[in-house]
């Protein structure tokens, strides 16, 4: 018996890539799946209803249960219909996984209002639409629920993605709000920041270079590699189980065979005065205090001892930074790592 036997899941953007891998794994663990996907291109145009149905057919062929939905998550009322489809078809909804997304990449000075709005509508508004209606159902049931939202490391400051990065950062804040507001109903809300060689990666200049060298796009070469979308699915499936009821309000990076836990926002320093501040005081104090300790986000992915380690730099660490905790499994912990460096 699978770990999700008897559960019902709605997975948006599950026609291809990571979403498809998630839907298939959840189904193999026993969940009935509502496969939502418009079947559009990476920019959100040219819908193809056959994409979602093809995933449903594959799940059923493997012995699972699924139904297709080809509505847009950007429509508030249609999002309610997706949740209702799960309830009508399977009696309830237990799990929501928000993967659906599009790209309209552009530098900020070239970005149009339409490009900003289109990406925000899918990623941020769409995530809200689905979660809102799922939350109503979860609150009424007062049993349990799992919300797993997809964000991205682009939230840390990807230069050519002001719309995408802002929306993905917003999803982290929204996930934290859900975690705090729905916990009383037995609902957990967590976020995944994934890496996989999907169609989104195919749209990058680096991907074009790979195609020039190999004749194929990264997504076509991903199977069995670090970039395989299937690598992301197990962490999602775990968070969807009853066993993960204690995990709430966390953000996980998943890349290849590596799962990273991101720290939450925390105070980095405090000025306190017994009077109102003047601008002159700030100008005098800041350079010798916070200016020396607070580092601005940087776009490159290079580990430096003087700034917090990025998950994308983990493979640059030597063996002494890791602790073996099981056969073939290593652990890196921030406090131990920086404590050893200071020692």
Helices and strands as residue ranges (DSSP letters): E 8-12, H 17-28, E 32-36, H 50-61, E 65-69, H 76-90, E 95-98, G 108-110, H 113-120, I 121-125, H 126-141, E 145-151, G 153-156, H 162-182, G 183-185, E 187-195, H 199-202, H 205-214, G 218-220, H 230-240, G 242-244, E 251-255, E 258-262, H 279-286, H 290-293, G 311-316, G 319-321, E 323-326, E 329-331, H 334-342
